[in-house]
Amino acid sequence: MYIKEAIITGKAGLYARPATFFIQKANEFSCSIWIEKDERRVNAKSLLGVLSLGVGKDEPVRIIGDGADETDAVDTLLGLINSNFAE
């Protein structure tokens, strides 16, 4: 298991468009990936799950990967967050 923390810096948080980019990127990996806010953990490959967290601007989240490519997956998602979801 590989875990990293990130701060969502987009002006509206992790809403529909950034969440879509996030889950699309998460689905490129074979490992299990979760995103956690406070004590609530959801599947990072599920748009409804990610949106249900209601992550706002400047809120911390944890990205958790478990599987063969967990390090690459978490680091890639962290990079996407740090780039403010630039494609």
C-alpha positions in Angstrom: 0.0 0.0 0.0 1.3 3.4 -1.0 -0.2 6.6 0.4 0.3 10.3 -0.3 -1.5 13.5 0.7 -2.4 16.4 -1.5 -4.2 19.7 -1.3 -6.9 20.4 -3.9 -6.1 23.9 -5.0 -8.6 24.5 -7.8 -11.0 27.4 -7.2 -14.0 25.1 -7.0 -12.4 22.0 -5.5 -12.8 18.5 -6.9 -16.0 19.1 -8.9 -17.2 17.6 -12.1 -14.5 18.5 -14.7 -11.4 17.9 -12.5 -13.1 14.8 -11.0 -13.6 13.4 -14.5 -9.9 14.0 -15.4 -9.0 12.4 -12.0 -11.0 9.2 -12.6 -9.9 8.8 -16.2 -6.3 8.9 -15.1 -7.0 6.5 -12.2 -8.6 4.0 -14.6 -5.3 3.8 -16.6 -3.8 1.8 -13.7 -4.5 -1.8 -12.7 -4.1 -1.4 -9.0 -6.9 -0.4 -6.5 -6.9 3.3 -5.9 -8.9 5.2 -3.2 -9.3 8.8 -2.4 -9.9 9.8 1.2 -11.2 13.0 2.8 -11.3 13.1 6.6 -12.3 9.5 7.5 -14.3 8.8 4.3 -12.7 6.7 1.6 -14.1 6.1 -1.9 -13.0 4.3 -5.0 -10.9 6.8 -7.1 -12.1 5.1 -10.3 -15.7 6.0 -9.6 -17.0 9.5 -10.6 -20.0 9.3 -8.2 -17.7 8.2 -5.4 -15.2 11.1 -6.0 -18.0 13.7 -6.3 -19.7 12.4 -3.2 -16.7 13.4 -1.1 -17.5 17.1 -1.8 -13.8 18.1 -1.8 -13.5 21.9 -1.8 -10.7 24.4 -2.5 -7.7 24.0 -0.2 -8.9 20.8 1.4 -6.5 17.9 1.9 -7.1 14.4 0.5 -5.1 11.2 0.7 -4.5 9.1 -2.4 -4.1 5.4 -1.6 -2.9 2.8 -4.0 -2.7 -1.0 -3.5 -1.3 -3.3 -6.2 1.4 -3.8 -8.7 1.5 -0.3 -10.1 0.5 1.6 -6.9 3.5 3.9 -6.7 3.1 5.0 -10.3 -0.7 5.5 -9.9 -0.5 7.5 -6.8 2.4 9.7 -8.0 0.6 10.3 -11.3 -2.6 11.3 -9.6 -0.7 13.5 -7.2 1.0 15.2 -10.3 -2.4 15.8 -11.8 -3.7 17.4 -8.7 -0.5 19.5 -8.3 -0.9 20.7 -12.0 -4.4 21.9 -11.1 -5.8 19.2 -13.4 -4.0 20.6 -16.5 -4.2 18.2 -19.4 
